Each structure stands twice: as C-alpha cells, then as structure tokens.
C-alpha cells in the first residue's frame, strides 16, 4: 500500500487544505478493492490527497503505473459530478455524482473476470 500525503498549503482559517475520501467513500472503494484482489485482478493500491483532488490508484503490480484511478474532485460537484474512474491511458471511463454508480464500470470488469 502506498499513501502519499502532500504538505498542506496555507489557506484561510477553517478552509480545507486538501481533498480526502471520507469513511463511507473509503468503505465503498475498499469493498470493491477487496473483491478485485480476491479475483486476482488487483494487487496494490495507493492514495494521494492533494489540494483539488483525492486519488485512489489501483495497481496490478506494485512497480507499475496504475490500472485505474478513482478521483474525487469537489469543484466538479455542480457540473458533471465529482467522482470519476480513469483508465491507464488517461481516458475517463465513467463520471458522476454518486460514487457507487461510477464504480459500476469496474464491477462489470469483475463480473467478466469471474466468468
């Protein structure tokens, strides 16, 4: 497991200096992660908490580029949705307002891997 945390940026008092996943969001993500590990599809993950985005990266092997990135960008909440799943090539596979709905694109891959 890789966890990267950046140095907080100075900001206004009371203003969040970085974006993070809350406990409920992490529970949903780690539930999917556990199922994918059990299926032999994923092996490692890393988290980054930056000023504008929180990223959960999924790896097939530790030393590779991430297969998928699950991102939370609160600034996009009012537009296309703050959650997105991004593939290895940088293509946005799914974007939306509900985390569980966005993660369904990866659930489909799990079903194919088991079949």
Secondary structure, 3 states (H helix, E strand, C coil): CEEEECCCCCCCCCCCCCCCCCHHHHHHHHHHHHHHHHCCCCCEEEEEECCCCEEEEEECCCCCCCCEEEEECHHHCCCCCCEEEEECCCCEEEEECCHHHHHHHHHHHHHHHHC
